[in-house]
Amino acid sequence: MNTETKYLGLHLKNPIVVGSCGLTADVDKMVQMEQAGAGAVVVKSVFEEQIIHDIKRNTHMVAPTDSYGDSYEYIAQHVADDSMERHFSMIREAKRRLTIPVIGSINCFSYENWLTYAQKFEEAGCDALELNMAILPYETSLSADDVERTFSQVITTLRKSISIPISIKVGTYFTDMAKQMQQLSWMGIQGVTMFNKSVEVDIDIENECLKNASFLSNPEDMYKTLRWVAILSKKMRCDLSASTGVYTAADVVKMLLAGATTVQVVSCLYKNGIDTIRELHEGLTAWMERKGYNAISDFRGKLAVMPAEKASVAMRTQFMKYFAEIV
């Protein structure tokens, strides 16, 4: 069975990609992922907020900010550069030891640093760059136009500034998901990853404080991604990578049938180990053999919603049929 595919213009031996996570901050683990059969890895995201946290922690450990005077900016830049260099040193080592594509990942909130960090990822040797742009519209002053403008500015700037392929990882907070994703694909990017697994909020009722819920996805989370991949895959001018809730080989097959180019996995590796990648690939090839498919292109998108169809009607028909059978 031929499970090879192309993603972001890169050749992958199969469509199973390890998404950005703590596991992909360790080169030895990334080597294990390749040995288990991963088609590509997305290295752990660089978060601008983390770099700023490192600056504050390292400077305040010595003395209050005011005591630095004119030297504060120099010291802060030195701390930031040191933090970034550790990350890019890891990427360079990964590129030396791996033969599969190594994809960078960044998450920024200031416009200038999108450009600065993106260029450094290219210099470090990344084969592509995933922009983690899951924007939570929590400010009442933030409009849909503001969010759209942010995406447009970042994409336009980076396309002119770096030559490696660009993908965008998005969240689910869009009032007009289909329109926004299609417009993003028209901007010359090579891929969209759906969806970012946001950290959920919980409440500790004993200490009466907010806390983070589990950062891992559950198998049920797969269905939201599956729906949108099926709706959008035939309407996009770029690749779609399906993420969140993928745990089994059947999940991988479903995403491909819906039209995904690749499938990203993270939580199943945390819960079941890196060798799960091998099980996913073996399950995919076994299904293809059973069905008589020689290549992924033979069935990818077979169950996607076609452009002429009304996706909302298609989904509602199944919904109504389901409840009609219950009653």
Secondary structure as UniProt FT lines:
FT   STRAND          5..7
FT   TURN            8..9
FT   STRAND          10..12
FT   STRAND          16..18
FT   HELIX           22..25
FT   HELIX           27..36
FT   STRAND          40..42
FT   STRAND          46..47
FT   HELIX           48..60
FT   TURN            61..62
FT   HELIX           65..71
FT   HELIX           72..97
FT   STRAND          102..107
FT   HELIX           111..124
FT   STRAND          128..132
FT   TURN            140..141
FT   HELIX           144..161
FT   STRAND          166..170
FT   TURN            175..176
FT   HELIX           177..185
FT   TURN            186..188
FT   STRAND          191..194
FT   STRAND          201..204
FT   TURN            205..208
FT   STRAND          209..212
FT   HELIX           219..221
FT   HELIX           222..232
FT   TURN            233..235
FT   STRAND          239..243
FT   HELIX           249..258
FT   STRAND          262..265
FT   HELIX           267..272
FT   TURN            274..275
FT   HELIX           276..291
FT   HELIX           296..298
FT   TURN            299..303
FT   TURN            307..308
FT   HELIX           311..326
//
